[in-house]
Amino acid sequence: MSESWIVVLVVGAGTIAIKSAGPVLLGGRALPARVQGVVALLAPALLAALVATAALGTGQELVLDARITGLAAAALAIALRAPILLVVVVAAAAAAIARLVGVA
């Protein structure tokens, strides 16, 4: 068995242990209100961090290019309550136009 598979198995076992620790330790009780508030904010915060690093980063550098235009257009479309498919199309079109104009 290669080192890669050993790492995959160890990480998988660790993930299972972490996921099962909550129900085992709580024993069917509900989470406290403060913890529920933090858990509710984890997914949006993680998604925002992923979007920011994908839109602003290239390797180890901060890059401002046409992706920012697409991100701004997507944010505007979301603020106007557009359907998600339209948000993606608007963002792609805005980034493409910015590249065509020479922002990138």
C-alpha positions in Angstrom: 0.0 0.0 0.0 1.4 3.4 -1.0 1.8 6.4 1.3 -0.9 8.2 -0.6 -3.5 5.5 0.3 -2.4 5.5 3.9 -2.9 9.2 4.1 -6.4 8.9 2.5 -7.4 6.2 4.9 -6.1 8.1 8.0 -7.9 11.3 6.9 -11.1 9.3 6.2 -10.9 7.7 9.6 -10.3 11.1 11.2 -13.2 12.6 9.4 -15.5 9.8 10.5 -14.3 10.2 14.1 -14.9 13.9 14.1 -18.4 13.6 12.6 -19.4 10.9 15.0 -18.1 12.8 18.1 -20.9 15.3 18.1 -23.9 12.9 18.3 -22.0 10.6 20.7 -21.1 13.4 23.1 -24.4 15.2 22.9 -26.5 12.0 23.3 -29.5 13.3 21.4 -29.6 16.7 23.1 -29.9 19.9 21.0 -26.8 22.1 20.5 -26.7 25.2 22.7 -28.0 28.4 21.0 -24.5 30.0 20.8 -23.1 26.9 19.1 -26.0 26.7 16.6 -25.4 30.4 15.7 -21.7 29.7 15.0 -22.5 26.5 13.0 -25.1 28.4 10.9 -22.4 31.0 9.9 -19.7 28.5 9.0 -20.9 27.6 5.5 -21.5 31.2 4.3 -18.1 32.2 5.7 -16.3 29.3 4.0 -18.1 30.0 0.7 -17.1 33.6 0.9 -13.5 32.7 1.6 -13.4 30.3 -1.4 -14.9 32.9 -3.7 -12.5 35.6 -2.5 -9.4 33.4 -3.0 -10.6 32.2 -6.4 -11.5 35.7 -7.6 -8.5 37.6 -6.2 -5.7 35.2 -5.9 -3.2 33.6 -8.3 -0.6 31.5 -6.6 0.8 33.7 -3.8 -0.2 37.0 -5.3 -3.3 39.3 -5.1 -4.5 39.9 -8.6 -7.1 42.4 -9.7 -8.4 41.6 -13.2 -11.6 40.8 -15.1 -12.6 38.3 -12.5 -13.4 41.2 -10.1 -15.7 42.6 -12.7 -17.5 39.3 -13.0 -17.8 39.0 -9.2 -19.2 42.5 -9.0 -21.7 41.8 -11.7 -22.7 38.5 -9.9 -23.1 40.4 -6.6 -25.4 43.0 -8.3 -27.5 40.2 -9.9 -27.8 38.5 -6.6 -28.9 41.8 -4.9 -31.5 42.2 -7.6 -32.7 38.6 -6.8 -31.9 37.1 -10.1 -32.1 33.3 -10.5 -28.8 31.6 -9.9 -28.4 30.5 -13.6 -28.8 34.1 -14.7 -26.2 35.2 -12.0 -23.7 32.8 -13.5 -24.4 34.0 -17.0 -24.2 37.7 -16.1 -20.9 37.1 -14.2 -19.4 35.2 -17.1 -20.5 37.8 -19.6 -19.2 40.7 -17.5 -15.8 39.0 -17.1 -15.7 38.3 -20.9 -16.5 41.8 -21.8 -13.9 43.1 -19.3 -11.3 40.9 -20.9 -12.4 42.0 -24.4 -12.0 45.7 -23.4 -8.6 45.0 -21.9 -9.1 44.9 -18.2 -7.3 41.6 -17.8 
